[in-house]
């Protein structure tokens, strides 16, 4: 395939997207219809130029992150961000703070993680993935590493960093070699859906505990009328429920006939502003703020620190990153953004590159996540512009205040974060329940989903749930094969007896 034909396909697709994005939108069109039209036109133009004289497909795929398409994708993403930027995108950019802030603050408090450096690096990667993938691809802490680091037997900061570097190197290797794509092809859809459902249930529990109780032990409820109390939790929940919950079919149908619905309220934006106002109301908070960025230092790992971090946190984190941060997030992107799903290979390479650079400067080990993608989507994000905006805010805060932001973020109401996390988990569970068309009708597929989800919640491990779900799938498939073989054998015997 010649380079000229490659460029022809790139230019054709880019021009179609640009023209469609700038095309006037009629009153009857909503943003989802516009997106579908823009993307389908681009795909059609691209595919028309992907055929050579023998009918073979061009090797350069529309969604691949290689040198021939990266510039085109970033250009298309920028055009789409400009065309579709609105208050919903701004609101959606804040949807994943319920997962990001608690773990970031915990690692900063106990392990001495450099908050300012982490904000700058994660901000840069937010902008990068926003342009590369064109969807609100999230950036989250590596949860297993963070959980082990914050446990009763905590890890040192260098051990946390070593675990993140190990996981990222492994994921990068299976991504760059294409092994992750092969793994994705053989993974049953029902197992992935079960992981999403189970992870959603786990996050929903965490969000509820964060909003209603003083601590994770669920020993006592929050007081009612205090700065971070139950009244604030209920108020936040009502705001999210009123603005973000799905509407009944009768309401939707009436709106489609010309009746106007209630105006959309940016729930996440309102809650974040409210949370920071309450955080600033704590006496002495503003006095801790200092102008200027943090001064990152290149870490010097010892073999003992690397060994401890890899064994205690890196190895347990690896399957979760592979499954939830790559396989599952791609499945969710295919469900929520069917015209531009993320490719496992690209996501794995993204996870690898960002940590292999930032971790050496003391930044928090990060990855993508299905729950984060569902969170951004739930609160209104539909393009990469949402995470680009979030990244710009992180960089600005990191450069202006650095690690002095710690006290302000610590005072942010946990009840608000819990409500946002609970709402985002509902979107992830809904995605897992939708699954595939086969899953909607086949009882065996539903059974695999339930087994995977149940074990994921009970064992508190996505990896254990995946193993049980995969085993259940293959056991049911084996039983079906044996039954088919037995039926065929009986049919042959009966046929021979009739002939005799």
C-alpha positions, 0 to 999 in steps of 0.5 A: 500500500503506497504512502500516497494512498494512506495520505489520501484516506487521511485527508478525505476523512479529515475534510469530511469531519471538518466540514460536518463539524462546521455544518449548521445544526437544525433544531431537530438535531441533538448532539448525539445525532450530530456526532453520529453523522460526523463520525459515520461520514468520516469513517465512510470517507476513510473506508472508501480510500482504504481499498487498493486494487486487489480489495485488501484493507489498508494497514493503517486503521482509523483508530490506531495510534501510529505516525500516519494517523496520530496527527489526523486524530488530534486534528479531528479531536480538536475540531470536535472539541470546538464544535461541541464544547458546552456546559455539559462538557465542563460538568462532565470533566469533574465527574471522576473527582470522587475516585481521584481526590481521596486516593491522591490525598491519602498518598500525599498524607501518609507516603509524602507523595508530591501533590503539585508534581502529580497534578502537573503530570496528570494534567499533561496526560489528561490533555494528551489522552483527550486529543489522542482518543477523542473521548473523555478518557479518564486518569485514575490512581492505580487503586490496588497499589494505593489501597495496599500503600494505605493499609495497616502495613503501609508502603514507602513512597519509593515502594509505591513508585516501584510498583507503578513502574513495574505494572506500567512496563508490563502493560506497555510490553503487552500493548506494543507487542499486540498481545493485549488485542489477542487477549481482548478477542478471546475474552467473553463479553459476558465476563467483561460485563460482569466485571463492570457490574461487580466493579460498579457495585463495589464503587457504589458501596464505597461512595455510599460509605463515604457519603453517609459514614465517618469512616470506612468501618461504618461505625457511626453515621455523619452528624446531620447539620455540620459542614460535612454532614448527612444534610449535605450528602442528601442535598448533593444526592438530590441534586444529582438525582434531579439532574442526571437520573434517566427520565421515564419513557413517557417524559422522553416521548413528550419532549420529542413531540415538541414539549420542552423539558426542564433545563439541564443543571450542571450537577458536578460543577455545582457540587464542586463549587459548593465543596470548595466554598465549604473547604475555604470556610475552614479557618486557616485554610487560605493561610496554607496556600503558597504561590509557586510550583513544587520542585520535583526530584528524580527518585533513587530506588534501591533494589530492596524498595523495588522488590518490596513494591513489586511483590506487595503491590505491583503483582496484585495491581497488574491483573486489575490494570490489564482487565479494568484499565484496558480491556474493560475501559475499551468495552465501555467506550464501545458501548458509550461511544460506538463510533469511536471506541478505544483500542486495547493496544493504544490504551495499554501503550498510553498507560505504560508511557505516562507512568514510565515517565512521571513516576520517576519524578514522584508522581502518583501511579495512574491508569485509565478505568471503566468507572472513570469513563462512565463517570465523565459520561454520566455527568455530560462529557462526550468529547476529549475536551472535558478531560483536556479542560480538567488537565488544564485546571490541574496544570494551572493549580500545580504551577500556581500553588504546588503542594500547598493545595494539600490542606485545601483539598483535605477540607473538601467535603467527603460527603460530596465526593461520595455522592459523585462516586455513587452516581458514577458507579450507577452508570458503570453498572448500567453499561455492564447490564446492557452488555451485548445483544446475545447477552440480553437473550441468552440465559447462560450469558446472564448467568456468567455476568452474575457469577462474575459480578458476585465473585468480584464483589465478594472477593473484592477483586476484579481478577478473582471475579474474572477467573471465576467468570471465565471458568463458568463461561468455558464450563457451560460451553463444554457442557453444551459441546458434550450435549451436542455430541451426545445428541448427534450420537443418539441420532446416528444410533436411532438412524442405524436402528431404523435402517436395520 
